[in-house]
Amino acid sequence: MGMIHSLLTNRGYLHVGAFHRSIGYPVKNARVRITARGNSDIIMEELFTDSAGQSPVVDLPAPPAEFSLNESIGFGLKPYSEYDVDIFADGFNPVKIEGVQVFPDIRSIQDVMLNELSGPVGDREIIIITIGDNTLYGNYLPKIPEEDVKELPPPQGFIQRLHKKRRQQ
């Protein structure tokens, strides 16, 4: 990690939001732990969400922006940093998001929907979400070709316009 870490000369920003899955309410005081990708021993930041379920914005090491602008400059390295984010909140199953992407000079927003515990506290199931490589870097199938201009489907019904009656004076 030493050589790669020394290439992370810029800063990117991460903002985490925690919400109740079934009702969408913000989760206050959720603990957010940001660690180096694949190494939970290297804690980058640990913070808590506010009453709106939002963490403070944190700045994290990121590679130079040139990595995403010119392939030969980045030596084949990803043009973004990856972090794991663990979210813990009382009454909810913990969530681990692996591979959260942070680009230089950009604020990344990672929202998470938390499931309420249904059984005793000891029965917490850790939910793991893995984010795949970004399309700038990942190996994905080519896009399926499609027409630039498509015909609109035929109308299926009618629009009724209601008018208010005017009062006579």
C-alpha positions in Angstrom: 0.0 0.0 0.0 3.0 2.3 0.5 3.7 3.2 -3.2 0.0 3.5 -4.1 -0.7 5.6 -1.0 2.1 8.0 -2.0 0.3 8.5 -5.3 -2.8 9.8 -3.5 -1.6 13.4 -3.5 -5.1 15.0 -3.9 -8.1 15.1 -1.6 -11.6 14.0 -2.3 -14.7 14.4 -0.1 -17.2 11.9 1.2 -20.6 12.6 2.8 -22.7 9.7 4.2 -26.4 9.7 4.9 -28.3 7.1 7.0 -32.0 6.5 6.6 -34.7 4.1 7.9 -35.4 1.7 5.0 -39.2 1.3 5.5 -40.1 4.9 6.3 -37.2 6.9 5.0 -36.7 8.9 8.2 -33.1 10.0 8.9 -31.2 7.9 11.5 -29.7 10.2 14.1 -26.4 9.3 15.9 -25.5 6.5 13.5 -21.8 5.7 13.8 -20.0 5.9 10.4 -16.5 4.3 10.2 -14.5 4.9 7.0 -11.6 2.5 6.5 -9.0 1.7 3.9 -10.5 -0.6 1.2 -10.1 -4.2 2.4 -8.2 -3.3 5.6 -10.5 -2.5 8.5 -7.5 -1.9 10.7 -6.7 1.4 9.0 -9.5 3.7 10.2 -9.5 6.9 8.1 -12.4 8.6 10.0 -15.1 7.8 12.5 -18.0 10.2 12.9 -21.7 10.3 13.7 -24.8 11.4 11.8 -26.8 14.5 12.8 -30.6 14.8 13.3 -31.0 14.8 9.5 -29.1 11.5 9.2 -26.1 13.3 7.6 -22.5 12.9 8.5 -20.1 15.8 8.3 -18.2 15.9 4.9 -14.8 14.4 5.4 -11.8 14.8 3.1 -9.8 11.7 2.2 -6.7 10.9 0.1 -7.5 10.6 -3.6 -5.3 10.2 -6.7 -4.5 13.1 -9.0 -7.3 14.1 -11.4 -4.9 13.5 -14.3 -5.4 9.7 -13.8 -8.9 10.0 -15.2 -7.9 12.4 -18.0 -5.0 10.5 -19.4 -4.6 6.7 -19.1 -0.8 6.8 -19.6 -0.3 9.1 -16.6 -2.0 6.8 -14.1 0.1 3.7 -14.9 -3.1 1.7 -15.1 -4.2 2.7 -11.6 -7.8 3.6 -10.8 -8.6 7.3 -11.1 -10.4 7.2 -7.7 -9.7 6.0 -4.2 -11.8 3.2 -2.6 -12.9 3.0 1.0 -15.1 0.7 3.0 -17.8 2.4 5.1 -19.4 0.7 8.1 -22.6 2.1 9.5 -23.9 1.2 13.0 -27.0 2.5 14.7 -29.0 1.4 17.7 -32.0 -0.7 16.7 -30.7 -1.3 13.1 -28.7 -4.0 11.4 -25.2 -2.8 10.7 -24.2 -2.2 7.1 -20.8 -2.5 5.4 -20.4 -0.8 2.0 -17.3 -2.0 0.3 -15.6 0.0 -2.5 -17.0 3.5 -2.0 -15.4 5.6 -4.7 -13.8 9.0 -3.9 -12.6 11.1 -6.8 -10.2 14.1 -6.4 -11.8 17.5 -5.7 -15.3 15.9 -5.9 -17.8 15.4 -3.1 -19.1 11.8 -3.2 -22.4 11.1 -1.5 -23.1 7.7 -0.1 -26.6 7.2 1.3 -27.5 3.9 3.1 -30.9 2.5 4.0 -30.9 0.7 7.4 -33.1 -2.2 8.2 -34.7 -2.2 11.7 -33.8 -5.1 13.9 -36.6 -7.6 14.1 -35.1 -9.8 16.9 -32.9 -9.5 19.9 -29.8 -7.2 19.7 -27.5 -10.3 19.5 -29.1 -11.3 16.3 -27.7 -8.5 14.2 -27.1 -9.5 10.7 -24.4 -7.5 8.9 -25.5 -6.4 5.5 -22.7 -6.2 3.0 -23.0 -4.1 -0.1 -20.1 -4.3 -2.7 -19.8 -1.5 -5.2 -18.2 -2.6 -8.5 -15.6 -0.8 -10.5 -16.5 2.6 -12.0 -17.3 2.5 -15.7 -14.1 4.5 -16.3 -12.1 1.6 -15.1 -14.2 -1.5 -15.0 -14.4 -4.2 -17.6 -18.1 -4.1 -18.8 -19.9 -5.4 -21.9 -20.3 -2.8 -24.6 -23.5 -0.7 -24.7 -26.2 -2.3 -26.8 -26.7 -0.1 -29.9 -30.0 1.7 -30.2 -31.6 4.3 -32.4 -30.8 7.9 -31.6 -34.3 9.0 -32.4 -37.2 6.8 -31.5 -40.8 7.0 -32.6 -43.3 7.9 -29.9 -45.8 5.2 -29.0 -49.4 5.8 -30.1 -51.6 7.7 -27.7 -53.5 5.5 -25.3 -56.4 7.5 -23.9 -57.4 11.1 -23.7 -56.8 14.1 -21.6 -59.8 15.8 -20.0 -59.5 19.4 -19.3 -61.7 20.8 -16.6 -62.9 24.4 -16.6 -64.1 26.3 -13.7 -67.4 28.1 -14.1 -67.3 31.8 -13.9 -69.5 33.5 -11.4 -71.7 36.1 -13.0 -71.8 39.4 -11.2 
